[in-house]
Amino acid sequence: DAAHLPPAPHAPTVAAIAARDYHRAAAAAHHVGGGEAAVAAEPAMKAVDQEAATAKPSKKHLRVKKLCLTEHEALTYANRGIYVDIETGQLRCSCNHKPCDKWDAYGYTRHFSFKCHKKYEANRLDEKEMLRLREAKRTYLRMNPRVGESSIRTKRKKTAEGEKLLSVDELRVQERHWMDMWKDAKNMLRQLRRGVKEEAG
């Protein structure tokens, strides 16, 4: 049910801006110094290009991967029609009895707003149906007690992300590093422009 939309384009990072400014500085140096200044700046520019290519995006630019709810978490929606099929072990919704074990919290919330589910809640979710759902939930929890759920979910989350997220302090150090590089490139451009003006004057 969840619509898959393309990710929004990322804003340019500080690393990309620093690399761009270094290339501009090299072009200006080549124009002013006949290529000697550009040759002198080449090692620094290569270092910037290498760091820009290998730099990880900041936390706000990382795309959040969908983390499916566990059976115990999904059964908090039992009063909305969610149950676990004892035969297959799959989560299903009572409105159409289709599997829903690949949904995250947003997927469930979005599904509950669909016409087919609203019709189920209006016409079929009576006291008898609620009794069936409560009994199905109790049966599953009795057969599968919640043990170490938080640690399991933490492990699954780290596996899904596939990489270590930087802490706030580490992000600040990284951003400060790229900002210093950007300032160095800006100062280099300013000096080269000043040299161009002096030669023209």
Secondary structure, DSSP 8 states (H G I E B T S, - for coil): -------------HHHHHHHHHHHHHHHHHHHHTTHHHHHHHHHHHHHHHHHHH----GGGS--------HHHHGGGGGGTEEE-TTT--EEETTT--B-TT--HHHHHHHTTSHHHHHHHHHT-SHHHHHHHHHHHHHHHHHS---SHHHHHHHHHHHHH-S----HHHHHHHHHHHHHHHHHHHHHHHHHHHHHHHHH-
